[in-house]
Amino acid sequence: NQKDWKPIFAPFAKARKRIETIFSQLCDQFMIVRNYAKQTDGIFARIIGKISALTILQYINKMNNKPIGQIKYALI
């Protein structure tokens, strides 16, 4: 399956890990998949709100010199 495997360029691997971590956090902690919006505007508003919350928690961690990926305990 991976006969022609080549190592991934390091900056790409780091960016991919960050993106996959963020998607995982949105799915697990913010339950982005389970929303009860009735219209498209409602789903967009809910997703924007959840992404904004994630961004604010990452910013709080950055200001407190903590790893920005650990948002679960950002306010402690």
N, CA, C and O atoms as a CHARMM CRD file, in Angstrom:
* protein
*
  304
    1    1 ASN  N      0.82400  -1.19500   0.00000 PROA 1      0.00000
    2    1 ASN  CA     0.00000   0.00000   0.00000 PROA 1      0.00000
    3    1 ASN  C      0.86500   1.25600   0.00000 PROA 1      0.00000
    4    1 ASN  O      0.48100   2.26600  -0.58900 PROA 1      0.00000
    5    2 GLN  N      2.01500   1.21000   0.64500 PROA 2      0.00000
    6    2 GLN  CA     2.88100   2.38000   0.71200 PROA 2      0.00000
    7    2 GLN  C      4.27700   2.05100   0.17800 PROA 2      0.00000
    8    2 GLN  O      5.27900   2.34200   0.83200 PROA 2      0.00000
    9    3 LYS  N      4.34000   1.45900  -0.98200 PROA 3      0.00000
   10    3 LYS  CA     5.63200   1.07400  -1.55400 PROA 3      0.00000
   11    3 LYS  C      6.45500   2.29100  -1.94000 PROA 3      0.00000
   12    3 LYS  O      7.67400   2.29500  -1.76700 PROA 3      0.00000
   13    4 ASP  N      5.80700   3.32000  -2.45900 PROA 4      0.00000
   14    4 ASP  CA     6.52700   4.52100  -2.88500 PROA 4      0.00000
   15    4 ASP  C      6.43600   5.63700  -1.85200 PROA 4      0.00000
   16    4 ASP  O      6.38800   6.81100  -2.21900 PROA 4      0.00000
   17    5 TRP  N      6.41300   5.29800  -0.58900 PROA 5      0.00000
   18    5 TRP  CA     6.25800   6.28600   0.48200 PROA 5      0.00000
   19    5 TRP  C      7.49400   7.15600   0.59000 PROA 5      0.00000
   20    5 TRP  O      8.62000   6.66000   0.54000 PROA 5      0.00000
   21    6 LYS  N      7.28600   8.44300   0.73600 PROA 6      0.00000
   22    6 LYS  CA     8.37100   9.39700   0.93500 PROA 6      0.00000
   23    6 LYS  C      8.05500  10.20900   2.17800 PROA 6      0.00000
   24    6 LYS  O      6.88400  10.45600   2.46600 PROA 6      0.00000
   25    7 PRO  N      9.06200  10.62600   2.91300 PROA 7      0.00000
   26    7 PRO  CA     8.79900  11.44600   4.08700 PROA 7      0.00000
   27    7 PRO  C      8.11700  12.75300   3.69700 PROA 7      0.00000
   28    7 PRO  O      8.39900  13.33300   2.64900 PROA 7      0.00000
   29    8 ILE  N      7.21800  13.19800   4.55900 PROA 8      0.00000
   30    8 ILE  CA     6.47000  14.43000   4.29700 PROA 8      0.00000
   31    8 ILE  C      7.32600  15.62400   4.68900 PROA 8      0.00000
   32    8 ILE  O      8.05500  15.58300   5.68000 PROA 8      0.00000
   33    9 PHE  N      7.22900  16.68300   3.90300 PROA 9      0.00000
   34    9 PHE  CA     7.92000  17.94100   4.18800 PROA 9      0.00000
   35    9 PHE  C      7.48200  18.43500   5.56600 PROA 9      0.00000
   36    9 PHE  O      6.28300  18.57100   5.81400 PROA 9      0.00000
   37   10 ALA  N      8.42600  18.70600   6.46400 PROA 10     0.00000
   38   10 ALA  CA     8.14400  18.98800   7.87700 PROA 10     0.00000
   39   10 ALA  C      7.11800  20.10800   8.10100 PROA 10     0.00000
   40   10 ALA  O      6.20200  19.91300   8.90000 PROA 10     0.00000
   41   11 PRO  N      7.22200  21.27300   7.43800 PROA 11     0.00000
   42   11 PRO  CA     6.20300  22.30700   7.67600 PROA 11     0.00000
   43   11 PRO  C      4.79600  21.86100   7.27700 PROA 11     0.00000
   44   11 PRO  O      3.82300  22.25600   7.91800 PROA 11     0.00000
   45   12 PHE  N      4.67600  21.04200   6.22500 PROA 12     0.00000
   46   12 PHE  CA     3.36800  20.54300   5.83100 PROA 12     0.00000
   47   12 PHE  C      2.81200  19.59300   6.88300 PROA 12     0.00000
   48   12 PHE  O      1.62100  19.62200   7.19200 PROA 12     0.00000
   49   13 ALA  N      3.68200  18.75200   7.42900 PROA 13     0.00000
   50   13 ALA  CA     3.24900  17.80300   8.45100 PROA 13     0.00000
   51   13 ALA  C      2.77300  18.53700   9.69800 PROA 13     0.00000
   52   13 ALA  O      1.77800  18.14600  10.30800 PROA 13     0.00000
   53   14 LYS  N      3.47200  19.59000  10.07500 PROA 14     0.00000
   54   14 LYS  CA     3.08400  20.36400  11.25800 PROA 14     0.00000
   55   14 LYS  C      1.73900  21.06400  11.03700 PROA 14     0.00000
   56   14 LYS  O      0.88500  21.07900  11.92400 PROA 14     0.00000
   57   15 ALA  N      1.56200  21.63700   9.85700 PROA 15     0.00000
   58   15 ALA  CA     0.29900  22.31300   9.54500 PROA 15     0.00000
   59   15 ALA  C     -0.85000  21.30900   9.48900 PROA 15     0.00000
   60   15 ALA  O     -1.94600  21.58900   9.97300 PROA 15     0.00000
   61   16 ARG  N     -0.60100  20.14700   8.90300 PROA 16     0.00000
   62   16 ARG  CA    -1.65200  19.13300   8.82300 PROA 16     0.00000
   63   16 ARG  C     -2.05700  18.65300  10.21000 PROA 16     0.00000
   64   16 ARG  O     -3.24200  18.45400  10.47700 PROA 16     0.00000
   65   17 LYS  N     -1.07700  18.46600  11.09500 PROA 17     0.00000
   66   17 LYS  CA    -1.38700  18.02700  12.45800 PROA 17     0.00000
   67   17 LYS  C     -2.23800  19.06600  13.16600 PROA 17     0.00000
   68   17 LYS  O     -3.18600  18.70600  13.86500 PROA 17     0.00000
   69   18 ARG  N     -1.92400  20.35200  13.00500 PROA 18     0.00000
   70   18 ARG  CA    -2.68500  21.43400  13.63200 PROA 18     0.00000
   71   18 ARG  C     -4.13200  21.43500  13.11600 PROA 18     0.00000
   72   18 ARG  O     -5.07500  21.56700  13.89600 PROA 18     0.00000
   73   19 ILE  N     -4.29500  21.28900  11.80800 PROA 19     0.00000
   74   19 ILE  CA    -5.63100  21.29500  11.20900 PROA 19     0.00000
   75   19 ILE  C     -6.44600  20.09900  11.69000 PROA 19     0.00000
   76   19 ILE  O     -7.62000  20.25200  12.02700 PROA 19     0.00000
   77   20 GLU  N     -5.85200  18.92400  11.72700 PROA 20     0.00000
   78   20 GLU  CA    -6.57000  17.74200  12.19100 PROA 20     0.00000
   79   20 GLU  C     -6.92600  17.85100  13.66700 PROA 20     0.00000
   80   20 GLU  O     -7.98500  17.38000  14.08100 PROA 20     0.00000
   81   21 THR  N     -6.05900  18.46200  14.46800 PROA 21     0.00000
   82   21 THR  CA    -6.35100  18.66500  15.88400 PROA 21     0.00000
   83   21 THR  C     -7.53600  19.60500  16.05800 PROA 21     0.00000
   84   21 THR  O     -8.41700  19.35100  16.88000 PROA 21     0.00000
   85   22 ILE  N     -7.56000  20.67900  15.29600 PROA 22     0.00000
   86   22 ILE  CA    -8.65900  21.64600  15.39500 PROA 22     0.00000
   87   22 ILE  C     -9.97800  21.00400  14.98100 PROA 22     0.00000
   88   22 ILE  O    -10.99200  21.19400  15.65300 PROA 22     0.00000
   89   23 PHE  N     -9.98100  20.24500  13.88300 PROA 23     0.00000
   90   23 PHE  CA   -11.20700  19.56800  13.46700 PROA 23     0.00000
   91   23 PHE  C    -11.68200  18.59500  14.54000 PROA 23     0.00000
   92   23 PHE  O    -12.87800  18.49900  14.81400 PROA 23     0.00000
   93   24 SER  N    -10.74500  17.87900  15.14200 PROA 24     0.00000
   94   24 SER  CA   -11.10500  16.93200  16.19000 PROA 24     0.00000
   95   24 SER  C    -11.71300  17.64700  17.39200 PROA 24     0.00000
   96   24 SER  O    -12.70500  17.18300  17.95500 PROA 24     0.00000
   97   25 GLN  N    -11.12000  18.77600  17.78900 PROA 25     0.00000
   98   25 GLN  CA   -11.65100  19.53600  18.91800 PROA 25     0.00000
   99   25 GLN  C    -13.03500  20.09000  18.60400 PROA 25     0.00000
  100   25 GLN  O    -13.91400  20.08000  19.46500 PROA 25     0.00000
  101   26 LEU  N    -13.23500  20.56900  17.39200 PROA 26     0.00000
  102   26 LEU  CA   -14.54700  21.08700  17.01100 PROA 26     0.00000
  103   26 LEU  C    -15.59400  19.98100  17.05200 PROA 26     0.00000
  104   26 LEU  O    -16.72200  20.20600  17.49200 PROA 26     0.00000
  105   27 CYS  N    -15.23100  18.80800  16.60100 PROA 27     0.00000
  106   27 CYS  CA   -16.18700  17.70100  16.58200 PROA 27     0.00000
  107   27 CYS  C    -16.47700  17.17800  17.98600 PROA 27     0.00000
  108   27 CYS  O    -17.63300  16.92600  18.32300 PROA 27     0.00000
  109   28 ASP  N    -15.45400  17.01400  18.79700 PROA 28     0.00000
  110   28 ASP  CA   -15.62400  16.39600  20.10600 PROA 28     0.00000
  111   28 ASP  C    -16.11800  17.37700  21.17200 PROA 28     0.00000
  112   28 ASP  O    -17.13200  17.12000  21.82100 PROA 28     0.00000
  113   29 GLN  N    -15.42900  18.46800  21.35400 PROA 29     0.00000
  114   29 GLN  CA   -15.72500  19.35000  22.47400 PROA 29     0.00000
  115   29 GLN  C    -16.84300  20.33600  22.17700 PROA 29     0.00000
  116   29 GLN  O    -17.62200  20.67900  23.06700 PROA 29     0.00000
  117   30 PHE  N    -16.92700  20.79300  20.93400 PROA 30     0.00000
  118   30 PHE  CA   -17.94800  21.77900  20.59700 PROA 30     0.00000
  119   30 PHE  C    -19.14000  21.14600  19.89300 PROA 30     0.00000
  120   30 PHE  O    -20.08700  21.84900  19.54100 PROA 30     0.00000
  121   31 MET  N    -19.11300  19.83800  19.68000 PROA 31     0.00000
  122   31 MET  CA   -20.19300  19.09500  19.03800 PROA 31     0.00000
  123   31 MET  C    -20.69800  19.80900  17.78400 PROA 31     0.00000
  124   31 MET  O    -21.89000  20.08400  17.65000 PROA 31     0.00000
  125   32 ILE  N    -19.78100  20.10300  16.87700 PROA 32     0.00000
  126   32 ILE  CA   -20.14000  20.84800  15.67200 PROA 32     0.00000
  127   32 ILE  C    -21.03200  20.02000  14.74700 PROA 32     0.00000
  128   32 ILE  O    -21.77800  20.58500  13.94600 PROA 32     0.00000
  129   33 VAL  N    -20.96900  18.70100  14.84400 PROA 33     0.00000
  130   33 VAL  CA   -21.78800  17.86000  13.98200 PROA 33     0.00000
  131   33 VAL  C    -23.24100  17.89700  14.43200 PROA 33     0.00000
  132   33 VAL  O    -24.15500  17.89300  13.60700 PROA 33     0.00000
  133   34 ARG  N    -23.45300  17.93200  15.74500 PROA 34     0.00000
  134   34 ARG  CA   -24.82300  17.92300  16.26400 PROA 34     0.00000
  135   34 ARG  C    -25.28400  19.36000  16.48600 PROA 34     0.00000
  136   34 ARG  O    -24.97600  19.96800  17.51100 PROA 34     0.00000
  137   35 ASN  N    -25.99400  19.87400  15.56000 PROA 35     0.00000
  138   35 ASN  CA   -26.61600  21.17700  15.73300 PROA 35     0.00000
  139   35 ASN  C    -28.06000  21.05100  15.27900 PROA 35     0.00000
  140   35 ASN  O    -28.37900  20.21100  14.43800 PROA 35     0.00000
  141   36 TYR  N    -28.89200  21.84500  15.80600 PROA 36     0.00000
  142   36 TYR  CA   -30.31600  21.72200  15.53900 PROA 36     0.00000
  143   36 TYR  C    -30.82900  22.92100  14.75700 PROA 36     0.00000
  144   36 TYR  O    -31.92900  23.41400  15.00800 PROA 36     0.00000
  145   37 ALA  N    -30.03200  23.38300  13.81500 PROA 37     0.00000
  146   37 ALA  CA   -30.42800  24.53100  13.00600 PROA 37     0.00000
  147   37 ALA  C    -31.48800  24.10200  11.99400 PROA 37     0.00000
  148   37 ALA  O    -31.43700  23.00100  11.44500 PROA 37     0.00000
  149   38 LYS  N    -32.43000  24.97800  11.76400 PROA 38     0.00000
  150   38 LYS  CA   -33.50600  24.68800  10.81400 PROA 38     0.00000
  151   38 LYS  C    -33.22200  25.25800   9.42900 PROA 38     0.00000
  152   38 LYS  O    -33.71800  24.73700   8.42900 PROA 38     0.00000
  153   39 GLN  N    -32.42900  26.32300   9.36600 PROA 39     0.00000
  154   39 GLN  CA   -32.15300  26.96600   8.09100 PROA 39     0.00000
  155   39 GLN  C    -30.64300  27.10900   7.90500 PROA 39     0.00000
  156   39 GLN  O    -29.86300  26.92500   8.83900 PROA 39     0.00000
  157   40 THR  N    -30.25800  27.43800   6.69300 PROA 40     0.00000
  158   40 THR  CA   -28.83400  27.57500   6.39200 PROA 40     0.00000
  159   40 THR  C    -28.20300  28.71300   7.17600 PROA 40     0.00000
  160   40 THR  O    -27.06900  28.58900   7.64100 PROA 40     0.00000
  161   41 ASP  N    -28.91400  29.81200   7.32800 PROA 41     0.00000
  162   41 ASP  CA   -28.37200  30.92900   8.11000 PROA 41     0.00000
  163   41 ASP  C    -28.11000  30.50400   9.54800 PROA 41     0.00000
  164   41 ASP  O    -27.12200  30.92000  10.15200 PROA 41     0.00000
  165   42 GLY  N    -28.98400  29.68400  10.09100 PROA 42     0.00000
  166   42 GLY  CA   -28.81600  29.20800  11.45900 PROA 42     0.00000
  167   42 GLY  C    -27.59500  28.33600  11.62000 PROA 42     0.00000
  168   42 GLY  O    -26.85900  28.47600  12.59600 PROA 42     0.00000
  169   43 ILE  N    -27.36700  27.43600  10.67800 PROA 43     0.00000
  170   43 ILE  CA   -26.19200  26.56000  10.77900 PROA 43     0.00000
  171   43 ILE  C    -24.91000  27.35900  10.61800 PROA 43     0.00000
  172   43 ILE  O    -23.92100  27.09900  11.30300 PROA 43     0.00000
  173   44 PHE  N    -24.92400  28.34900   9.69800 PROA 44     0.00000
  174   44 PHE  CA   -23.73800  29.19800   9.54200 PROA 44     0.00000
  175   44 PHE  C    -23.46400  29.98400  10.81600 PROA 44     0.00000
  176   44 PHE  O    -22.31000  30.11000  11.22700 PROA 44     0.00000
  177   45 ALA  N    -24.50400  30.51400  11.44500 PROA 45     0.00000
  178   45 ALA  CA   -24.32900  31.28400  12.67800 PROA 45     0.00000
  179   45 ALA  C    -23.77800  30.40300  13.79500 PROA 45     0.00000
  180   45 ALA  O    -22.90500  30.83500  14.54800 PROA 45     0.00000
  181   46 ARG  N    -24.27200  29.18900  13.91000 PROA 46     0.00000
  182   46 ARG  CA   -23.79400  28.29000  14.96500 PROA 46     0.00000
  183   46 ARG  C    -22.34600  27.87200  14.72900 PROA 46     0.00000
  184   46 ARG  O    -21.55200  27.82500  15.66800 PROA 46     0.00000
  185   47 ILE  N    -22.00200  27.56800  13.48300 PROA 47     0.00000
  186   47 ILE  CA   -20.62300  27.16200  13.18500 PROA 47     0.00000
  187   47 ILE  C    -19.66700  28.32500  13.40600 PROA 47     0.00000
  188   47 ILE  O    -18.58100  28.13100  13.95100 PROA 47     0.00000
  189   48 ILE  N    -20.04800  29.52300  12.99400 PROA 48     0.00000
  190   48 ILE  CA   -19.19400  30.69800  13.22300 PROA 48     0.00000
  191   48 ILE  C    -19.01800  30.94900  14.70900 PROA 48     0.00000
  192   48 ILE  O    -17.92500  31.30200  15.15100 PROA 48     0.00000
  193   49 GLY  N    -20.07500  30.77200  15.48500 PROA 49     0.00000
  194   49 GLY  CA   -19.96900  30.93600  16.93500 PROA 49     0.00000
  195   49 GLY  C    -19.02600  29.93200  17.56500 PROA 49     0.00000
  196   49 GLY  O    -18.25200  30.28000  18.45700 PROA 49     0.00000
  197   50 LYS  N    -19.08400  28.68500  17.10900 PROA 50     0.00000
  198   50 LYS  CA   -18.21300  27.65300  17.68000 PROA 50     0.00000
  199   50 LYS  C    -16.75600  27.86300  17.26800 PROA 50     0.00000
  200   50 LYS  O    -15.84800  27.64900  18.07200 PROA 50     0.00000
  201   51 ILE  N    -16.53000  28.27600  16.03600 PROA 51     0.00000
  202   51 ILE  CA   -15.15700  28.56200  15.59300 PROA 51     0.00000
  203   51 ILE  C    -14.61100  29.78200  16.33400 PROA 51     0.00000
  204   51 ILE  O    -13.42800  29.82400  16.67300 PROA 51     0.00000
  205   52 SER  N    -15.46200  30.76800  16.58500 PROA 52     0.00000
  206   52 SER  CA   -15.03600  31.94800  17.34400 PROA 52     0.00000
  207   52 SER  C    -14.66700  31.57900  18.77400 PROA 52     0.00000
  208   52 SER  O    -13.67800  32.07700  19.31100 PROA 52     0.00000
  209   53 ALA  N    -15.45500  30.71300  19.38600 PROA 53     0.00000
  210   53 ALA  CA   -15.14100  30.25900  20.74300 PROA 53     0.00000
  211   53 ALA  C    -13.79800  29.53900  20.77900 PROA 53     0.00000
  212   53 ALA  O    -13.00400  29.74800  21.69500 PROA 53     0.00000
  213   54 LEU  N    -13.54500  28.69700  19.78800 PROA 54     0.00000
  214   54 LEU  CA   -12.26800  27.99400  19.71000 PROA 54     0.00000
  215   54 LEU  C    -11.11500  28.98100  19.57400 PROA 54     0.00000
  216   54 LEU  O    -10.08200  28.82500  20.22600 PROA 54     0.00000
  217   55 THR  N    -11.28700  29.99500  18.72900 PROA 55     0.00000
  218   55 THR  CA   -10.24500  30.99200  18.51500 PROA 55     0.00000
  219   55 THR  C     -9.96700  31.79100  19.78400 PROA 55     0.00000
  220   55 THR  O     -8.81300  32.08200  20.09700 PROA 55     0.00000
  221   56 ILE  N    -11.01500  32.14300  20.51000 PROA 56     0.00000
  222   56 ILE  CA   -10.84700  32.89600  21.75600 PROA 56     0.00000
  223   56 ILE  C    -10.10000  32.05900  22.79300 PROA 56     0.00000
  224   56 ILE  O     -9.22400  32.57700  23.48600 PROA 56     0.00000
  225   57 LEU  N    -10.43200  30.77700  22.90800 PROA 57     0.00000
  226   57 LEU  CA    -9.73000  29.91700  23.85800 PROA 57     0.00000
  227   57 LEU  C     -8.25600  29.74600  23.47900 PROA 57     0.00000
  228   57 LEU  O     -7.38900  29.70200  24.35300 PROA 57     0.00000
  229   58 GLN  N     -7.97800  29.65100  22.19100 PROA 58     0.00000
  230   58 GLN  CA    -6.58300  29.56700  21.76500 PROA 58     0.00000
  231   58 GLN  C     -5.84500  30.86300  22.08800 PROA 58     0.00000
  232   58 GLN  O     -4.68400  30.82500  22.49500 PROA 58     0.00000
  233   59 TYR  N     -6.49200  31.99000  21.91500 PROA 59     0.00000
  234   59 TYR  CA    -5.88000  33.27900  22.22900 PROA 59     0.00000
  235   59 TYR  C     -5.60900  33.40500  23.73400 PROA 59     0.00000
  236   59 TYR  O     -4.56100  33.90900  24.13700 PROA 59     0.00000
  237   60 ILE  N     -6.54500  32.95000  24.55500 PROA 60     0.00000
  238   60 ILE  CA    -6.34600  32.98200  26.01300 PROA 60     0.00000
  239   60 ILE  C     -5.12800  32.13600  26.38100 PROA 60     0.00000
  240   60 ILE  O     -4.31200  32.54600  27.20700 PROA 60     0.00000
  241   61 ASN  N     -5.00800  30.96200  25.77100 PROA 61     0.00000
  242   61 ASN  CA    -3.84000  30.11700  26.04600 PROA 61     0.00000
  243   61 ASN  C     -2.55400  30.79400  25.60700 PROA 61     0.00000
  244   61 ASN  O     -1.54400  30.71800  26.30800 PROA 61     0.00000
  245   62 LYS  N     -2.57600  31.45400  24.45800 PROA 62     0.00000
  246   62 LYS  CA    -1.36700  32.13300  23.96600 PROA 62     0.00000
  247   62 LYS  C     -0.96300  33.25300  24.91700 PROA 62     0.00000
  248   62 LYS  O      0.22600  33.43400  25.17600 PROA 62     0.00000
  249   63 MET  N     -1.91800  34.00500  25.44000 PROA 63     0.00000
  250   63 MET  CA    -1.61400  35.10400  26.36400 PROA 63     0.00000
  251   63 MET  C     -1.09200  34.59100  27.70500 PROA 63     0.00000
  252   63 MET  O     -0.33900  35.29000  28.38200 PROA 63     0.00000
  253   64 ASN  N     -1.48100  33.38600  28.09100 PROA 64     0.00000
  254   64 ASN  CA    -1.03400  32.80600  29.36400 PROA 64     0.00000
  255   64 ASN  C      0.17500  31.88200  29.19400 PROA 64     0.00000
  256   64 ASN  O      0.52400  31.13400  30.10700 PROA 64     0.00000
  257   65 ASN  N      0.81400  31.94000  28.01400 PROA 65     0.00000
  258   65 ASN  CA     1.99900  31.12300  27.71500 PROA 65     0.00000
  259   65 ASN  C      1.75100  29.63200  27.91300 PROA 65     0.00000
  260   65 ASN  O      2.59700  28.92100  28.45500 PROA 65     0.00000
  261   66 LYS  N      0.58600  29.16600  27.47100 PROA 66     0.00000
  262   66 LYS  CA     0.24900  27.74300  27.49600 PROA 66     0.00000
  263   66 LYS  C      0.15700  27.26200  26.05100 PROA 66     0.00000
  264   66 LYS  O      0.01400  28.07500  25.13900 PROA 66     0.00000
  265   67 PRO  N      0.23500  25.95300  25.83200 PROA 67     0.00000
  266   67 PRO  CA     0.07400  25.45400  24.46300 PROA 67     0.00000
  267   67 PRO  C     -1.30800  25.79000  23.94300 PROA 67     0.00000
  268   67 PRO  O     -2.30200  25.56400  24.63400 PROA 67     0.00000
  269   68 ILE  N     -1.38700  26.33100  22.72600 PROA 68     0.00000
  270   68 ILE  CA    -2.68600  26.79700  22.23300 PROA 68     0.00000
  271   68 ILE  C     -3.60900  25.65200  21.87200 PROA 68     0.00000
  272   68 ILE  O     -4.81600  25.85500  21.74500 PROA 68     0.00000
  273   69 GLY  N     -3.07800  24.46300  21.70500 PROA 69     0.00000
  274   69 GLY  CA    -3.91800  23.33200  21.33800 PROA 69     0.00000
  275   69 GLY  C     -4.70400  22.74100  22.49000 PROA 69     0.00000
  276   69 GLY  O     -5.63900  21.97300  22.26700 PROA 69     0.00000
  277   70 GLN  N     -4.34700  23.08000  23.71300 PROA 70     0.00000
  278   70 GLN  CA    -5.02700  22.50500  24.87600 PROA 70     0.00000
  279   70 GLN  C     -6.13000  23.46100  25.34000 PROA 70     0.00000
  280   70 GLN  O     -5.98900  24.16000  26.34300 PROA 70     0.00000
  281   71 ILE  N     -7.21100  23.47100  24.59500 PROA 71     0.00000
  282   71 ILE  CA    -8.28400  24.43900  24.88500 PROA 71     0.00000
  283   71 ILE  C     -9.21100  23.95800  25.97500 PROA 71     0.00000
  284   71 ILE  O     -9.97100  24.75100  26.52900 PROA 71     0.00000
  285   72 LYS  N     -9.16800  22.67900  26.29800 PROA 72     0.00000
  286   72 LYS  CA   -10.11500  22.13400  27.27400 PROA 72     0.00000
  287   72 LYS  C     -9.91700  22.78100  28.64200 PROA 72     0.00000
  288   72 LYS  O    -10.87800  22.95100  29.39200 PROA 72     0.00000
  289   73 TYR  N     -8.70000  23.13500  28.96400 PROA 73     0.00000
  290   73 TYR  CA    -8.40300  23.70900  30.27500 PROA 73     0.00000
  291   73 TYR  C     -7.91500  25.14000  30.15900 PROA 73     0.00000
  292   73 TYR  O     -7.10600  25.57900  30.97600 PROA 73     0.00000
  293   74 ALA  N     -8.37800  25.86800  29.17800 PROA 74     0.00000
  294   74 ALA  CA    -7.88600  27.23000  28.93400 PROA 74     0.00000
  295   74 ALA  C     -8.28800  28.20000  30.03400 PROA 74     0.00000
  296   74 ALA  O     -7.53100  29.12100  30.34200 PROA 74     0.00000
  297   75 LEU  N     -9.43600  28.02000  30.62100 PROA 75     0.00000
  298   75 LEU  CA    -9.94300  28.98700  31.59700 PROA 75     0.00000
  299   75 LEU  C     -9.61000  28.61400  33.02500 PROA 75     0.00000
  300   75 LEU  O    -10.04800  29.29000  33.95600 PROA 75     0.00000
  301   76 ILE  N     -8.85000  27.55900  33.21600 PROA 76     0.00000
  302   76 ILE  CA    -8.51100  27.13800  34.58100 PROA 76     0.00000
  303   76 ILE  C     -7.25000  27.83600  35.02600 PROA 76     0.00000
  304   76 ILE  O     -6.79000  27.62200  36.14800 PROA 76     0.00000
